[in-house]
Amino acid sequence: MTGAGSRPAAWHEVEHSLRFGRPLPGGATELRWRGAALMGVVNVTPDSFSDGGAHLDPGDAVAAGLRMVERGALIVDVGGESTRPGAAPVDESEEASRVVPVVEALAARGVVVSVDTRRHSVAEASLAAGAALVNDVSGLRDPAMVEVCARAGAPAVVMHMLGEPRTMQMDPRYDDVVAEVTDYLLVAAERALAAGVPDVVLDVGLGFGKTLDHNVALLNATSSLAAHGHPVLVGASRKSFLGRIAGVERPADRLGASIAAHLQAARLGAALLRVHDVEEHRQALAVAAALEAAA
Ligand code: HH2
């Protein structure tokens, strides 16, 4: 897409879309937006690294999700298992019992919900309860997850993770992190699309088996990843590499660092930003876009 005259479209003018194999609340089978849209994070967990325990009560989680949509989130991402470095896996039925009621209540209010899970059974139950897409931090490793998404007509966020949360930060190594992560994502995406998943979003998985330098290289490679034609999601919100750069210990105090990282990602063509602080990111994106449009 081009903007005025022959200049290339600025990041906030670039159109992105996501196709669904079954109608969303309201009947559409495609979401369309310009620039970077927000995916709000609602973790229904006791132990997530930055908001653990904040939304463990289903009523609180639903209220938080609705507030995020009011403030401008396009999608609300509901998760029931912490995948922070070192986290132990949660029992599958426990994970489902955390997320399904929240997904159901948000979807019933017309919210486009993604379920953040590595378990195909949790994805399946959440899609049956009204989730519109699946956010799989294990990058569709499980063929059954691909089948569940294809059968339900649900697009998937394909995220790269090196190994497992329990061990992924021990000594992550790559010869060429950008090339290896990109190759992984493109292969997983093609496999999913060939199996009938209606659409995919690619995510390099900041913090998931990556050093600070790996994270910085991957974030700065957002434009080269986006050039492959799939929407790109960036999730830097409150992560420890930002804390290390900015010298901020407490995850909840890393808002300024998160906004800086996400504005960079937006300028580099990210279609979606996965954030805990929707209102603050909305403001930052609105100002950045307005200033750029007037420059
Ligand atoms: N990061 C987290 C969880 N899910 N999904 C995608 N697609 N991309 C990410 O970067 C990503 C993700 C980790 O953040 P959070 O959910 O806040 O923490 P926890 O895993 O401790 O629940």
Boltz pocket constraint, residues with backbone or C-beta under 6 A from the ligand:
constraints:
  - pocket:
      binder: B
      contacts: [[A, 41], [A, 43], [A, 45], [A, 47], [A, 48], [A, 49], [A, 50], [A, 51], [A, 79], [A, 81], [A, 82], [A, 83], [A, 84], [A, 116], [A, 135], [A, 136], [A, 137], [A, 157], [A, 159], [A, 203], [A, 205], [A, 206], [A, 233], [A, 234], [A, 235], [A, 236], [A, 237], [A, 274]]
      max_distance: 6.0
